[in-house]
Amino acid sequence: MKKPTRLTYLFTSVAVAGTIALAGCSATTSATSTSTATGTSVSSSASTSATAVATSTGETVTSAISYDTHYDADDLTWDTSSETTIDLSNPTATDGVSVKDGVITITAGGNYRLTGTLKDGQIVVTAGEEDIVRLILDSATITNSGGPAVDAESANEVIVYTASGTTNTVTDGSSYTATGTDDPDAALFARTDLTLAGEGTLKVAGNYADGIASSDGLVIAGGTINVTAVDDGIKGKDYVDILGGTVDVTAASDGIKSTNDTDAERGWTRLLDGTVTVSAGDDGFKSERELEIAGGTLTINESNEAIEGQYITISGGKTNVTSSDDAINATIPSDNSSTTSGGMGGGMNQAVDAWIAISGGEITLNTEGDGIDSNGTAEISGGTVVINGPSTGGNGATDATGGLTITGGTLIQGDAGDMFEGMEGAYVRFSASVSSGDTVTVTDSSGKTVAEYTSTKNISAVVVAGSSISEGASYTISVNGSEAGTATATSGSSGAAMGGGFRR
């Protein structure tokens, strides 16, 4: 795979929580329209520098992550006359393809069009380390009761491309013949760089463990991808980079994640464009290090913690998540305590090397844990952030160990009111009885609306902060059009928990 350029985070004060609108557009990918820009070295002391990256539609999006990936425009362009067609219902050996006992093995780089049904067999890729293998799924159904349906063991890159107008299914069984630590554990498994693209539909059922997994980098560049899994839905070790398409994941454990927690240039997850929907039994959208949402639409209907990473940047797109615990959580990798500022043993209220920086987008958080939770710092500099909940005590809408700073945008939060954390920047706080479905409106002294939202929780406190709030000014809160109180905006140092209780 291509080596990424190094992005160094020299972290000082980068803070939590906001959103600026940078419209993303959902997309499917044509065979000639996608490419990504080569990354450049970036060093930042307070925030990441931006780099231009092209989405699957060719639209340029500003990204804080500057690492290069294995993907380029040539991945989705090939000469159709060079294709080798494999009839899965009646496969035969040919150049670069061997067939034995239901196992179809591709041993050379090239373009392979798969059509028909392989009832209980396997596609195995054992190409050379410099080979590009393109699997063009053309109404293909692949099922394997004793292992992964697709197992890419070696190649430079494997591209799974769904043909326009087709529906393709990849399914494994609930038990595998080989179950060692290093054995495949996903219905669509790759030890290589993996690219998912196309204009058709790919349905993946991971009945043993994961749905789609790569031991290297994973790029989603287009198509419609539906994944169900009894463990993780979509997993890339070095990175998961979503450039377009429509992705729907239902997983008993994590939804979409990167897993490399040992290499500082790996373990990142990014959404630049496309429509992503996740229902997860554990975390929804996750990375071990950088996590970025710069465009597109992310909806997490169910999760424990919805969005989690060490360095979280949201600069665009639409994000709407539901979580039983924290909605956005910045923390150090579990096996990387050396990156902390004093380490986890240095005191429960000591900030670590982690942050949340929100500069754009439209963010709605529905949570019963903390809405924005950073074990380091957090900053809102633009956009619109609405936090619904928690509706019970023990957590708060925002919680940043190293401090929450608001320099722009709009933050609206409603919660139970007993775990309020101060913030750096002007804010106004109201006590008000609000029920789920109520419309909350905050106006200034001239009657101008500065914030409005519909609550999804029963709450008793509302806070509004951002560029529309001025310290010392008076504001009025109304619930369903009826005035419910007034308050004067204040500004204080961040990081102070008010109302008692321990903040995690």
C-alpha positions in Angstrom: 0.0 0.0 0.0 1.0 3.6 -0.4 2.8 5.1 2.7 0.8 8.0 4.2 2.4 11.4 4.9 2.9 12.2 8.5 0.4 14.4 10.3 1.8 15.6 13.7 -0.6 16.7 16.3 1.3 19.0 18.7 -1.6 19.4 21.0 -2.2 22.4 23.2 -5.6 24.0 23.6 -8.1 22.6 21.2 -11.6 22.4 22.5 -15.0 20.9 22.1 -18.4 21.0 20.7 -19.8 22.9 17.8 -20.8 22.7 14.2 -20.5 24.8 11.0 -22.6 24.0 8.0 -20.5 22.6 5.2 -23.1 20.9 3.0 -22.2 17.3 2.1 -24.0 15.5 -0.7 -24.8 11.9 -0.8 -23.5 10.2 -3.9 -23.0 7.0 -5.8 -19.8 6.6 -7.8 -19.3 6.4 -11.5 -16.4 4.4 -12.8 -14.4 7.5 -13.7 -15.3 10.2 -11.3 -13.4 9.6 -8.0 -10.0 10.4 -6.8 -8.3 11.6 -3.6 -5.7 14.2 -3.2 -2.2 13.2 -2.1 -1.6 14.3 1.5 0.9 16.8 2.6 2.9 17.1 5.9 1.1 19.1 8.4 2.1 20.3 11.9 -0.3 22.1 14.2 0.0 23.5 17.7 -3.7 24.3 18.2 -5.7 22.8 15.4 -5.1 20.8 12.3 -4.3 22.4 9.0 -6.6 21.6 6.1 -6.0 19.6 3.0 -8.2 19.3 -0.1 -9.6 15.9 -0.8 -11.9 14.9 -3.7 -15.1 12.9 -2.9 -16.6 10.2 -5.0 -18.5 12.9 -7.0 -15.3 14.9 -7.6 -16.4 17.6 -5.2 -13.4 19.0 -3.2 -13.9 18.8 0.6 -11.5 20.4 3.1 -10.1 17.7 5.4 -8.1 18.0 8.6 -6.6 14.6 8.0 -3.7 14.8 5.5 -2.6 11.2 5.3 -2.5 9.6 1.9 -4.4 6.4 1.3 -4.1 3.5 -1.2 -7.0 4.9 -3.3 -6.8 6.9 -6.5 -8.9 7.6 -9.6 -7.5 4.6 -11.5 -9.2 2.3 -9.1 -12.6 2.8 -10.8 -11.4 2.8 -14.4 -10.6 -0.3 -16.4 -10.9 -1.7 -19.9 -14.0 -3.9 -20.0 -12.4 -5.9 -22.8 -9.8 -7.2 -20.3 -12.4 -8.7 -18.0 -12.5 -12.4 -17.2 -16.1 -13.6 -16.6 -16.6 -16.2 -13.8 -20.0 -17.9 -13.7 -20.4 -18.7 -10.1 -23.0 -21.3 -10.8 -20.7 -23.3 -13.0 -17.1 -22.0 -12.6 -14.3 -23.2 -14.8 -10.5 -22.7 -14.5 -8.8 -20.2 -16.8 -5.8 -18.0 -16.8 -5.4 -16.6 -13.3 -8.3 -18.6 -11.9 -8.4 -22.1 -10.4 -11.4 -24.0 -9.2 -11.4 -26.9 -6.7 -14.1 -28.2 -4.3 -16.2 -25.0 -4.5 -13.3 -22.7 -3.9 -12.5 -20.2 -6.7 -9.0 -18.9 -6.4 -7.8 -15.8 -8.2 -4.0 -15.9 -8.5 -3.2 -12.9 -10.7 -4.1 -9.3 -11.0 -6.9 -8.3 -13.4 -10.6 -7.6 -13.8 -12.9 -10.4 -12.8 -16.7 -10.2 -13.4 -18.6 -12.5 -11.1 -22.1 -13.5 -11.9 -24.5 -16.2 -10.8 -24.7 -18.1 -7.5 -22.0 -19.9 -5.5 -24.2 -21.8 -3.0 -21.6 -23.0 -0.6 -18.1 -22.0 -1.7 -15.6 -19.2 -1.5 -13.7 -16.6 -3.5 -10.1 -16.6 -2.5 -7.5 -14.0 -3.8 -3.9 -15.0 -3.7 -2.4 -12.5 -6.2 1.1 -11.0 -6.1 2.0 -8.2 -3.8 2.0 -5.6 -6.6 -1.2 -6.9 -8.2 -4.5 -5.0 -8.4 -7.5 -7.4 -8.3 -10.9 -6.0 -9.3 -13.9 -8.1 -8.5 -16.9 -6.8 -10.5 -20.1 -8.1 -8.9 -22.8 -8.5 -11.5 -25.9 -10.0 -9.7 -23.6 -12.3 -7.8 -24.5 -14.4 -4.7 -21.7 -15.9 -2.7 -22.3 -18.1 0.4 -19.9 -20.0 2.5 -21.1 -22.0 5.6 -17.6 -22.6 7.0 -15.7 -19.4 6.5 -15.6 -16.1 4.8 -17.4 -15.9 1.5 -14.7 -13.6 0.1 -11.1 -14.1 1.4 -8.5 -11.8 -0.1 -5.2 -13.2 1.3 -2.7 -11.3 -0.9 -2.6 -8.5 -3.5 -1.6 -4.9 -3.5 -5.3 -3.9 -3.5 -8.6 -5.6 -3.9 -11.5 -3.6 -5.3 -15.1 -4.9 -4.9 -17.2 -3.0 -7.5 -21.0 -3.5 -7.8 -22.3 -3.2 -11.3 -25.0 -0.7 -12.0 -28.6 -1.9 -11.4 -27.5 -5.2 -9.7 -28.0 -6.6 -6.2 -25.2 -8.7 -4.8 -25.0 -10.7 -1.6 -22.1 -12.0 0.4 -22.9 -14.3 3.4 -20.9 -16.5 5.7 -22.0 -19.2 8.2 -22.3 -19.0 12.0 -19.3 -21.3 12.6 -15.9 -21.3 10.8 -13.6 -24.3 10.1 -10.5 -22.2 11.0 -10.9 -20.1 14.1 -7.3 -19.2 15.1 -6.4 -15.7 16.2 -5.0 -14.7 12.8 -7.7 -16.5 10.8 -10.4 -14.5 8.8 -13.4 -13.5 10.8 -15.6 -11.6 8.4 -18.0 -12.5 5.5 -15.9 -10.2 3.3 -12.3 -10.4 4.5 -9.1 -8.8 3.2 -5.5 -8.9 4.4 -4.9 -6.3 1.7 -6.0 -2.7 1.1 -9.7 -2.9 0.2 -11.9 -0.6 -1.8 -15.7 -0.8 -2.0 -17.3 1.0 -4.9 -19.7 0.8 -7.8 -23.2 1.8 -8.7 -25.1 -1.3 -7.6 -26.0 -2.8 -4.2 -23.8 -5.0 -2.0 -25.5 -6.9 0.9 -23.2 -8.5 3.4 -24.3 -10.8 6.3 -21.6 -11.5 8.9 -23.1 -14.5 10.8 -19.9 -15.6 12.4 -18.4 -12.2 13.5 -17.7 -9.1 11.4 -19.4 -8.1 8.1 -16.6 -6.5 6.2 -13.0 -6.3 7.5 -9.6 -5.3 6.2 -6.3 -5.9 7.9 -5.0 -2.9 6.0 -6.8 0.2 4.8 -10.4 0.4 3.7 -12.0 2.9 1.4 -15.7 3.2 0.6 -16.0 5.2 -2.7 -19.6 4.5 -3.8 -22.5 2.2 -4.2 -25.1 1.0 -1.8 -23.7 -1.2 1.0 -25.9 -2.9 3.5 -24.2 -4.8 6.3 -25.5 -6.9 9.2 -23.1 -8.5 11.6 -23.1 -10.4 14.9 -20.0 -8.5 15.9 -18.5 -5.5 14.1 -20.1 -4.2 10.9 -17.3 -2.5 8.9 -13.7 -2.6 10.2 -10.4 -1.4 8.7 -7.2 -1.7 10.6 -5.2 1.3 9.4 -8.2 3.5 8.3 -11.7 3.6 7.1 -12.2 6.4 4.6 -15.8 7.1 3.3 -15.8 9.2 0.2 -19.4 8.5 -1.0 -22.2 6.1 -1.5 -24.9 4.9 0.8 -23.9 2.7 3.8 -26.2 1.1 6.2 -24.8 -1.0 9.1 -26.5 -3.0 11.8 -24.1 -4.6 14.2 -24.2 -6.3 17.6 -20.9 -4.7 18.6 -19.3 -1.6 16.9 -20.7 -0.2 13.7 -17.8 1.3 11.7 -14.3 1.6 13.0 -10.5 1.6 12.5 -8.5 -0.5 15.0 -4.7 0.3 14.7 -3.8 1.7 18.2 0.0 1.4 17.9 1.0 3.5 14.8 0.6 7.3 15.2 -0.2 7.5 11.5 -2.9 4.9 11.5 -6.2 4.1 13.2 -8.2 6.9 11.7 -11.8 7.1 10.4 -13.2 9.7 8.1 -16.5 10.7 6.5 -16.2 13.1 3.6 -19.3 12.4 1.6 -22.2 10.0 1.3 -25.0 8.8 3.6 -24.1 6.6 6.5 -26.6 5.0 8.9 -25.6 2.9 11.8 -27.4 0.8 14.5 -24.8 -0.6 16.9 -24.8 -2.6 20.1 -21.7 -0.8 21.2 -19.9 2.2 19.5 -21.3 3.6 16.3 -18.5 5.5 14.4 -15.1 5.0 16.0 -11.3 5.4 15.6 -8.3 4.7 17.7 -6.8 8.1 16.8 -8.1 10.7 14.4 -11.8 10.8 13.6 -13.2 13.3 11.1 -16.6 14.3 9.7 -16.2 16.9 7.0 -19.3 16.2 4.9 -22.0 13.8 4.1 -24.7 12.6 6.5 -24.1 10.4 9.5 -27.1 9.0 11.4 -26.6 6.7 14.3 -30.0 5.3 15.4 -28.7 3.2 18.3 -25.4 3.0 20.1 -23.6 2.9 23.5 -21.2 5.7 22.6 -22.0 7.1 19.2 -18.8 8.7 18.1 -15.4 8.0 19.7 -11.8 8.8 18.9 -8.7 10.4 20.4 -8.8 13.5 18.1 -12.3 14.3 16.8 -12.8 17.0 14.1 -16.3 17.9 12.8 -16.2 20.6 10.1 -19.3 19.9 8.0 -22.1 17.6 7.0 -25.1 16.6 9.0 -24.7 14.4 12.1 -27.6 13.0 14.1 -26.9 10.4 16.7 -28.5 8.6 19.6 -26.6 7.0 22.4 -27.2 5.3 25.7 -23.8 6.6 27.0 -21.7 9.5 25.6 -22.7 10.9 22.2 -19.2 12.2 21.2 -16.3 10.9 23.3 -12.6 11.9 22.9 -10.3 9.6 24.8 -6.8 8.1 24.4 -6.5 4.6 22.8 -6.9 1.8 25.3 -3.4 0.5 24.8 -1.7 3.9 24.5 -1.6 5.5 27.9 1.9 6.9 27.1 0.2 9.6 25.0 -1.6 11.1 28.0 -0.6 14.3 29.7 0.3 12.6 33.0 -1.5 9.4 32.2 -4.8 8.0 33.5 -3.1 7.4 36.9 -2.3 11.1 37.3 -5.7 12.0 38.8 -9.3 11.4 37.6 -9.7 15.1 36.6 -6.4 15.5 34.8 -6.7 16.2 31.1 -5.1 13.8 28.6 -3.9 14.2 25.0 -7.4 14.1 23.4 -9.7 16.7 21.9 -12.9 17.6 20.1 -12.9 20.5 17.6 -16.2 21.4 16.0 -16.0 24.1 13.4 -18.9 23.3 11.1 -21.9 21.2 10.2 -25.3 20.5 11.8 -25.1 18.3 14.8 -27.9 16.8 16.8 -27.1 14.6 19.8 -29.7 12.5 21.7 -28.0 11.0 24.7 -28.4 9.6 28.2 -24.7 10.0 28.9 -22.6 13.1 28.3 -23.4 14.8 25.0 -19.9 16.1 24.3 -17.3 14.3 26.5 -13.6 15.0 26.1 -11.0 13.6 28.4 -8.8 16.5 27.0 -10.2 19.7 25.7 -13.1 20.8 23.5 -13.9 23.8 21.3 -16.9 25.0 19.3 -15.9 27.7 16.7 -18.9 27.4 14.3 -22.0 25.6 13.2 -25.0 24.5 15.2 -24.9 21.9 17.9 -28.1 20.7 19.7 -27.7 18.4 22.6 -30.8 16.6 23.9 -30.2 15.0 27.3 -29.3 13.5 29.5 -32.7 13.6 31.1 -31.4 11.9 34.3 -28.7 12.9 36.8 -25.1 11.8 36.9 -24.2 13.1 33.5 -24.3 16.5 31.7 -24.7 17.8 28.2 -21.0 18.8 28.0 -18.0 17.5 29.9 -14.4 18.5 29.0 -11.7 17.7 31.5 -9.3 20.3 30.0 -12.0 22.9 29.4 -14.8 23.7 26.9 -14.2 26.9 24.8 -16.8 28.5 22.6 -15.7 31.1 20.1 -18.4 30.9 17.5 -21.4 28.9 16.2 -24.4 28.0 18.3 -24.6 25.5 21.1 -28.1 24.6 22.5 -28.2 22.0 25.3 -31.0 20.7 27.4 -30.5 18.3 30.3 -31.5 17.4 33.8 -29.6 20.4 35.1 -27.7 18.8 38.0 -24.3 18.4 36.3 -23.7 21.7 34.6 -20.1 22.5 33.5 -19.0 26.0 32.9 -17.5 27.1 29.6 -15.1 29.7 28.3 -17.3 32.1 26.3 -20.6 33.8 26.7 -23.6 31.6 27.6 -27.0 32.0 29.1 -28.6 29.3 31.4 -32.3 28.8 32.2 -34.2 26.7 34.6 -37.3 25.5 32.7 -39.7 22.5 32.6 -39.5 21.1 29.1 -41.2 17.9 27.9 -40.3 15.8 24.9 -41.8 17.3 21.8 -41.8 20.9 23.2 -40.5 23.7 21.2 -37.9 25.9 23.1 -37.3 29.4 21.9 -34.7 31.9 23.2 -35.0 35.5 22.3 -32.9 38.6 23.1 -34.1 41.9 24.7 -35.4 43.1 21.3 -37.5 39.9 20.7 -35.1 38.5 18.1 -34.8 34.7 18.2 -31.3 33.6 18.9 -32.0 29.9 19.3 -34.8 27.5 18.8 -35.2 23.7 18.8 -37.6 20.9 19.6 -36.6 18.9 22.6 -36.6 15.1 22.4 -36.2 14.7 26.2 -37.9 15.7 29.4 -35.4 18.2 30.8 -35.2 21.0 33.4 -32.3 23.2 32.3 -31.4 24.9 29.0 -28.1 26.5 28.0 -27.5 28.6 24.9 -24.0 29.7 23.9 -22.1 31.0 20.9 -21.8 34.0 18.6 -25.4 35.1 19.2 -25.0 35.4 23.0 -23.4 38.5 24.6 -22.1 38.6 28.2 -24.4 40.8 30.4 -27.3 40.8 28.0 -30.8 39.6 29.0 -32.5 36.7 27.3 -36.0 35.1 27.5 -36.9 31.5 27.2 -40.3 30.4 25.9 -41.8 26.9 25.8 -44.4 26.3 23.0 -44.8 30.0 22.7 -45.3 30.7 26.5 -42.7 32.7 28.3 -40.9 30.5 30.9 -38.2 32.8 32.4 -35.4 35.2 31.8 -31.7 35.1 32.5 -28.6 37.2 32.0 -25.7 35.8 30.0 -22.4 35.3 31.8 -19.0 34.0 30.9 -16.7 32.0 33.0 -13.6 29.8 33.0 -14.2 26.4 31.5 -13.9 23.0 33.3 -15.9 23.7 36.4 -18.6 21.2 37.3 -21.5 22.8 39.1 -24.3 21.2 41.1 -22.1 18.6 42.7 -21.2 15.1 41.5 -18.1 13.6 39.9 -17.6 14.2 36.1 -16.1 11.4 34.1 
